Amino acid sequence: MNISMLPIVTVAVPTLNRTQYLRETLACVLAQDYPKLDILVSDNGSRDDTAEVAQALIQGDPRARFRRNEVTVPSHEHFTQCVQAARGEFFILLCDDDCINPRFVSELVAVAMRHADIQVVIPASMTIDRHGVVLNKFATPEQEVFNGGEFISSWLTGSGPHLFINLVTVLGRTGTIRHFGGYRSMARGQNIDNLLFIQCAIMGRVGFASAAEFSWRVHDSSYGSTSTPRDVAESSHQFIEVLLHDDCTKRAFAVLPARLRKQIMNGVRLMTAREFLTRAEFFDHPFRWQSVRRLFMYHWDAMFCFVVLHRYYRRVRDLLGARSPQLIAED
């Protein structure tokens, strides 16, 4: 094959028993205007007609290929299989119920090509319902490129605008993703995208492609929606353990200023604590015994104690304020 025709970007579509959305997702990928594209459809052992549907949709397209696991494996393992099978310099993972616009790949690549030290590029994001109706559009920054460590710190602590809800579908350098071993094993696949994003981003800079549009579909069986509070608690602990003890990650962190390292670690603790408490319904019912009992599923640390105590303080203040408006004025 002529080297000029080799694919620059692999778009992997992992799928499992979801043909009702797969048709639309593959249509979006096949409609991409980027020429040097490697499309990998990977079936994780579906028990329905996914294999037949997928192969029929990509049949005759020289950019597309199909692979299949005979036995369903955990999501992190399946995603990593896609990374290992990638032929492109860049890698994008698109789940089988999400959508992208026709310029998605070309816009992401254009940003990466304009800045040699970019490791990951984020698209403009929105959420859609199961029918494709837009539920929410996220912010788009004015600038195109960010310092990786600063961007991560801003995201984790919530000090910047909310730019995305899902970090599975971004453009990353295939070599960097492989350097960190792909996606790590975490309880029910929770936080595997967040960890990999952090690992890649601290290796350089982060880009943002405002004309690349990603639609994350929200429905009862969407990514992460079926996880329990216990799953989230366990994955949070695993997340921290990798950041603290994985050799590749520690070496990448070592080049950051001490201030940023501390901010990122505290930010991860804050983000995962809040996610657990949201999933455990603690924020809504902090005085309900069932919510209190769930707190003991979590691996307690100083940040978790702070978030819990701060919530109790705010709730008691609000309750007292509702009874005595003067107390609010004096607070």
Secondary structure, DSSP 8 states (H G I E B T S, - for coil): --GGGS-SEEEEEEESS-HHHHHHHHHHHHT---SSEEEEEEE---SSSHHHHHHHHHTT-TTEEEEE-SS---HHHHHHHHHHH--SSEEEE--TT-EE-TTHHHHHHHHHHH-TTEEEEEEEEEEE-TT--EEEE----S-SEEEHHHHHHHHHHT-S----S--SS-EEEHHHHHHTTSS---GGGTTHHHHHHHHHHTTSEEEEEEEEEEEEE--TTSTTTT--HHHHHHHHHHHHHHHHH-HHHHHHHHTS-HHHHHHHHHHHHHHHHHHHHHHTTTTT-TTSHHHHHHGGGS---HHHHHHHHHHHHHHHHHHHHHH-HHHHHH-
